[in-house]
């Protein structure tokens, strides 16, 4: 082999190594670095209160105090004690501005700016909706079912898109359905399910990250039958109302109901509404819902400590369940805001989260993380 031939072969070998090195570099450069795993999100336990009447009560310009008797902002007090979620009811076209979309939108912006979660309760009525009344909005009365379905879809989509709630509750205490007579669960079961599916589809389409709740008032077999009937629907949270005056005085039965629901269904569990009196006295002339000793649970007197211990037990029951997601206190803001002689004010001031001097009660400490 001549010297020239050897040099030529060495050059070819060097070029080959160089080309391989460049190719290797280009492959490495094109390969994307492995994606860092996202840190797991901390599961939230909802420590909620329904404060729907606060925009109206705020107009009375009352002074509120924390548990140390220091004057402070109403929401500051609740949030400092551990409240992390506020539930607001929305009426379709109420007679007046309270519980309207404009008011709920305005208040929800205040809450979100504070870092509070929003739980939207769609009453799907122009007024109160509960197991005994599910009055259809006047604007939807006498519509053909297909037109009602379309109106319902666009309404739920619009409010969900606007408010972007963390939880959206389709109807309030819908034991017997909603939007009567079309959505009467007993008389019109097929159309009730059609309307419920429509509302769920709208909520999912408008705000996919929000969790959907279906809400039943009561415990025991009624609750088990209700969620068995609706097991095929696409929702995330089973919500129950539990008030001893209406749903029995056995906390064990409440716990057993949650255990049975949790064992059977994939959904999370919440006590959506509950409350308890800190006194049987009154602070205005509006008749109170609870005012008699025989309406209480033995061992839980109508006292500040009795109220706090009741909510402690509610929280313990929910947290003990593997699917327990939180609890909601109803009427925590309903102090006697219209004055001592008002006969059209609060039927709930003896179950509020503040005493008759608007001082925070010990029950608020149960909201602590």
RODRENMAR-422335 format. One record per residue (C-alpha): residue number from 1; chain; x negated, y negated, z. Coordinates in steps of 0.25 Angstrom, whole numbers. Layout:
BEGIN
REC:k:c:u:v:w
REC:NUM:A:X:Y:Z $
...
END
This chain:
BEGIN
REC:k:c:u:v:w
REC:1:A:0:0:0 $
REC:2:A:-6:-13:-4 $
REC:3:A:-7:-25:5 $
REC:4:A:3:-33:-3 $
REC:5:A:13:-21:-1 $
REC:6:A:11:-20:14 $
REC:7:A:13:-35:16 $
REC:8:A:26:-34:7 $
REC:9:A:31:-23:16 $
REC:10:A:28:-30:29 $
REC:11:A:35:-42:24 $
REC:12:A:47:-34:21 $
REC:13:A:47:-28:34 $
REC:14:A:46:-41:41 $
REC:15:A:57:-47:33 $
REC:16:A:66:-35:37 $
REC:17:A:63:-37:52 $
REC:18:A:66:-51:51 $
REC:19:A:79:-49:43 $
REC:20:A:83:-39:54 $
REC:21:A:80:-49:65 $
REC:22:A:88:-60:58 $
REC:23:A:100:-50:56 $
REC:24:A:99:-46:70 $
REC:25:A:99:-61:75 $
REC:26:A:111:-64:66 $
REC:27:A:119:-52:71 $
REC:28:A:116:-56:86 $
REC:29:A:120:-71:83 $
REC:30:A:133:-67:76 $
REC:31:A:137:-58:88 $
REC:32:A:146:-65:98 $
REC:33:A:142:-64:112 $
REC:34:A:151:-55:121 $
REC:35:A:163:-63:126 $
REC:36:A:162:-66:141 $
REC:37:A:174:-59:148 $
REC:38:A:184:-69:153 $
REC:39:A:185:-70:168 $
REC:40:A:198:-63:173 $
REC:41:A:208:-73:176 $
REC:42:A:213:-74:191 $
REC:43:A:227:-68:193 $
REC:44:A:236:-79:198 $
REC:45:A:246:-76:209 $
REC:46:A:257:-86:208 $
REC:47:A:260:-94:220 $
REC:48:A:272:-102:215 $
REC:49:A:283:-111:219 $
REC:50:A:295:-116:212 $
REC:51:A:294:-131:212 $
REC:52:A:304:-134:202 $
REC:53:A:311:-145:210 $
REC:54:A:299:-153:213 $
REC:55:A:300:-163:201 $
REC:56:A:313:-167:207 $
REC:57:A:309:-167:222 $
REC:58:A:296:-175:219 $
REC:59:A:305:-186:215 $
REC:60:A:309:-188:230 $
REC:61:A:295:-191:233 $
REC:62:A:294:-183:246 $
REC:63:A:282:-182:254 $
REC:64:A:276:-168:255 $
REC:65:A:266:-162:265 $
REC:66:A:256:-151:266 $
REC:67:A:255:-141:277 $
REC:68:A:246:-151:285 $
REC:69:A:257:-161:284 $
REC:70:A:249:-170:274 $
REC:71:A:257:-177:263 $
REC:72:A:253:-171:250 $
REC:73:A:258:-169:235 $
REC:74:A:269:-158:235 $
REC:75:A:262:-150:224 $
REC:76:A:248:-152:230 $
REC:77:A:253:-146:243 $
REC:78:A:259:-134:236 $
REC:79:A:247:-132:227 $
REC:80:A:237:-133:239 $
REC:81:A:244:-122:246 $
REC:82:A:242:-113:234 $
REC:83:A:254:-114:225 $
REC:84:A:249:-111:211 $
REC:85:A:262:-110:203 $
REC:86:A:275:-118:201 $
REC:87:A:288:-113:196 $
REC:88:A:297:-123:189 $
REC:89:A:311:-120:184 $
REC:90:A:315:-125:170 $
REC:91:A:330:-128:166 $
REC:92:A:334:-129:152 $
REC:93:A:341:-142:152 $
REC:94:A:344:-146:166 $
REC:95:A:354:-157:170 $
REC:96:A:343:-167:174 $
REC:97:A:328:-167:173 $
REC:98:A:324:-157:184 $
REC:99:A:320:-143:179 $
REC:100:A:319:-148:165 $
REC:101:A:308:-145:155 $
REC:102:A:303:-159:156 $
REC:103:A:302:-159:171 $
REC:104:A:296:-145:171 $
REC:105:A:286:-149:161 $
REC:106:A:282:-161:168 $
REC:107:A:281:-154:182 $
REC:108:A:273:-142:176 $
REC:109:A:263:-151:170 $
REC:110:A:260:-156:184 $
REC:111:A:259:-142:190 $
REC:112:A:250:-137:179 $
REC:113:A:241:-150:181 $
REC:114:A:239:-145:195 $
REC:115:A:235:-131:190 $
REC:116:A:248:-124:195 $
REC:117:A:255:-113:187 $
REC:118:A:268:-115:181 $
REC:119:A:280:-105:182 $
REC:120:A:291:-109:173 $
REC:121:A:305:-104:177 $
REC:122:A:315:-105:165 $
REC:123:A:329:-105:171 $
REC:124:A:334:-105:157 $
REC:125:A:346:-114:161 $
REC:126:A:349:-128:164 $
REC:127:A:350:-126:179 $
REC:128:A:347:-115:189 $
REC:129:A:346:-101:184 $
REC:130:A:346:-89:194 $
REC:131:A:353:-75:195 $
REC:132:A:367:-81:197 $
REC:133:A:366:-92:186 $
REC:134:A:359:-92:172 $
REC:135:A:366:-103:165 $
REC:136:A:362:-105:151 $
REC:137:A:357:-119:147 $
REC:138:A:368:-127:141 $
REC:139:A:360:-130:128 $
REC:140:A:361:-115:126 $
REC:141:A:375:-112:130 $
REC:142:A:384:-104:119 $
REC:143:A:372:-102:110 $
REC:144:A:371:-89:102 $
REC:145:A:362:-79:108 $
REC:146:A:352:-81:96 $
REC:147:A:352:-96:98 $
REC:148:A:350:-95:113 $
REC:149:A:338:-85:111 $
REC:150:A:332:-95:101 $
REC:151:A:334:-107:111 $
REC:152:A:329:-99:123 $
REC:153:A:316:-95:115 $
REC:154:A:313:-110:111 $
REC:155:A:316:-115:125 $
REC:156:A:307:-105:132 $
REC:157:A:296:-107:122 $
REC:158:A:297:-122:123 $
REC:159:A:296:-123:138 $
REC:160:A:285:-112:139 $
REC:161:A:277:-119:128 $
REC:162:A:278:-132:135 $
REC:163:A:276:-128:150 $
REC:164:A:267:-116:148 $
REC:165:A:271:-110:161 $
REC:166:A:262:-99:168 $
REC:167:A:275:-92:171 $
REC:168:A:288:-93:164 $
REC:169:A:300:-87:170 $
REC:170:A:311:-83:160 $
REC:171:A:324:-87:168 $
REC:172:A:326:-88:182 $
REC:173:A:331:-76:191 $
REC:174:A:336:-70:178 $
REC:175:A:343:-58:186 $
REC:176:A:355:-59:177 $
REC:177:A:348:-65:165 $
REC:178:A:348:-80:160 $
REC:179:A:355:-89:150 $
REC:180:A:369:-83:154 $
REC:181:A:378:-78:147 $
REC:182:A:368:-74:136 $
REC:183:A:357:-69:145 $
REC:184:A:366:-63:156 $
REC:185:A:357:-51:159 $
REC:186:A:370:-42:163 $
REC:187:A:380:-47:153 $
REC:188:A:371:-49:141 $
REC:189:A:358:-41:144 $
REC:190:A:354:-40:129 $
REC:191:A:354:-55:127 $
REC:192:A:348:-58:140 $
REC:193:A:336:-49:136 $
REC:194:A:335:-56:122 $
REC:195:A:335:-70:129 $
REC:196:A:325:-65:139 $
REC:197:A:316:-60:128 $
REC:198:A:317:-73:120 $
REC:199:A:313:-81:132 $
REC:200:A:301:-72:135 $
REC:201:A:296:-72:120 $
REC:202:A:297:-88:120 $
REC:203:A:289:-89:133 $
REC:204:A:278:-79:128 $
REC:205:A:277:-87:114 $
REC:206:A:276:-100:121 $
REC:207:A:266:-98:132 $
REC:208:A:260:-84:131 $
REC:209:A:252:-86:144 $
REC:210:A:264:-88:153 $
REC:211:A:269:-77:161 $
REC:212:A:284:-74:160 $
REC:213:A:292:-71:172 $
REC:214:A:306:-64:173 $
REC:215:A:313:-68:186 $
REC:216:A:323:-60:194 $
REC:217:A:329:-64:207 $
REC:218:A:329:-53:218 $
REC:219:A:322:-40:221 $
REC:220:A:325:-25:222 $
REC:221:A:333:-17:212 $
REC:222:A:338:-30:204 $
REC:223:A:324:-34:201 $
REC:224:A:320:-20:197 $
REC:225:A:331:-19:188 $
REC:226:A:329:-33:182 $
REC:227:A:315:-31:178 $
REC:228:A:318:-17:173 $
REC:229:A:328:-23:164 $
REC:230:A:318:-33:158 $
REC:231:A:306:-24:158 $
REC:232:A:303:-24:143 $
REC:233:A:302:-40:143 $
REC:234:A:289:-47:141 $
REC:235:A:287:-54:154 $
REC:236:A:275:-55:165 $
REC:237:A:281:-58:178 $
REC:238:A:293:-52:187 $
REC:239:A:298:-63:195 $
REC:240:A:307:-61:207 $
REC:241:A:315:-71:216 $
REC:242:A:315:-66:231 $
REC:243:A:324:-74:241 $
REC:244:A:328:-67:254 $
REC:245:A:341:-74:254 $
REC:246:A:345:-68:240 $
REC:247:A:336:-56:238 $
REC:248:A:335:-49:252 $
REC:249:A:326:-50:264 $
REC:250:A:317:-38:261 $
REC:251:A:303:-42:257 $
REC:252:A:300:-27:256 $
REC:253:A:311:-26:245 $
REC:254:A:304:-38:238 $
REC:255:A:291:-31:238 $
REC:256:A:297:-18:234 $
REC:257:A:303:-25:222 $
REC:258:A:290:-31:218 $
REC:259:A:283:-18:219 $
REC:260:A:293:-10:210 $
REC:261:A:292:-21:200 $
REC:262:A:277:-21:200 $
REC:263:A:276:-6:199 $
REC:264:A:285:-6:187 $
REC:265:A:282:-18:178 $
REC:266:A:270:-24:172 $
REC:267:A:274:-39:176 $
REC:268:A:269:-47:188 $
REC:269:A:278:-50:200 $
REC:270:A:282:-63:206 $
REC:271:A:291:-68:217 $
REC:272:A:296:-79:208 $
REC:273:A:305:-85:219 $
REC:274:A:306:-85:234 $
REC:275:A:307:-94:246 $
REC:276:A:310:-94:261 $
REC:277:A:314:-104:271 $
REC:278:A:305:-111:281 $
REC:279:A:318:-115:289 $
REC:280:A:333:-114:289 $
REC:281:A:335:-128:291 $
REC:282:A:338:-138:280 $
REC:283:A:332:-152:276 $
REC:284:A:344:-157:267 $
REC:285:A:359:-154:266 $
REC:286:A:357:-145:254 $
REC:287:A:361:-131:257 $
REC:288:A:349:-122:259 $
REC:289:A:348:-108:252 $
REC:290:A:343:-102:264 $
REC:291:A:347:-106:278 $
REC:292:A:351:-94:286 $
REC:293:A:343:-84:295 $
REC:294:A:349:-72:288 $
REC:295:A:343:-77:275 $
REC:296:A:329:-75:280 $
REC:297:A:320:-62:280 $
REC:298:A:318:-57:294 $
REC:299:A:304:-61:299 $
REC:300:A:303:-73:290 $
REC:301:A:310:-84:297 $
REC:302:A:314:-97:291 $
REC:303:A:301:-104:296 $
REC:304:A:289:-110:289 $
REC:305:A:281:-97:293 $
REC:306:A:293:-88:289 $
REC:307:A:293:-95:275 $
REC:308:A:278:-93:274 $
REC:309:A:278:-79:278 $
REC:310:A:289:-75:268 $
REC:311:A:281:-81:256 $
REC:312:A:269:-74:262 $
REC:313:A:276:-61:261 $
REC:314:A:281:-64:247 $
REC:315:A:267:-67:242 $
REC:316:A:262:-54:249 $
REC:317:A:272:-46:242 $
REC:318:A:269:-51:229 $
REC:319:A:254:-51:230 $
REC:320:A:255:-36:235 $
REC:321:A:261:-32:222 $
REC:322:A:250:-29:211 $
REC:323:A:259:-37:201 $
REC:324:A:262:-49:211 $
REC:325:A:260:-62:204 $
REC:326:A:265:-72:213 $
REC:327:A:277:-79:220 $
REC:328:A:285:-91:218 $
REC:329:A:292:-100:230 $
REC:330:A:305:-106:225 $
REC:331:A:309:-120:230 $
REC:332:A:297:-124:237 $
REC:333:A:299:-138:233 $
REC:334:A:314:-139:238 $
REC:335:A:312:-148:250 $
REC:336:A:324:-157:253 $
REC:337:A:320:-168:244 $
REC:338:A:333:-176:243 $
REC:339:A:334:-179:258 $
REC:340:A:340:-173:270 $
REC:341:A:354:-175:266 $
REC:342:A:354:-170:252 $
REC:343:A:364:-159:249 $
REC:344:A:359:-157:234 $
REC:345:A:344:-155:237 $
REC:346:A:336:-143:242 $
REC:347:A:343:-130:246 $
REC:348:A:329:-125:249 $
REC:349:A:321:-135:257 $
REC:350:A:320:-124:269 $
REC:351:A:313:-115:259 $
REC:352:A:304:-125:253 $
REC:353:A:289:-125:254 $
REC:354:A:289:-138:262 $
REC:355:A:296:-141:275 $
REC:356:A:307:-151:278 $
REC:357:A:296:-162:279 $
REC:358:A:290:-158:266 $
REC:359:A:278:-151:273 $
REC:360:A:272:-139:266 $
REC:361:A:276:-126:273 $
REC:362:A:267:-114:277 $
REC:363:A:273:-106:266 $
REC:364:A:264:-114:256 $
REC:365:A:252:-107:261 $
REC:366:A:257:-94:255 $
REC:367:A:254:-100:242 $
REC:368:A:239:-100:245 $
REC:369:A:231:-92:235 $
END
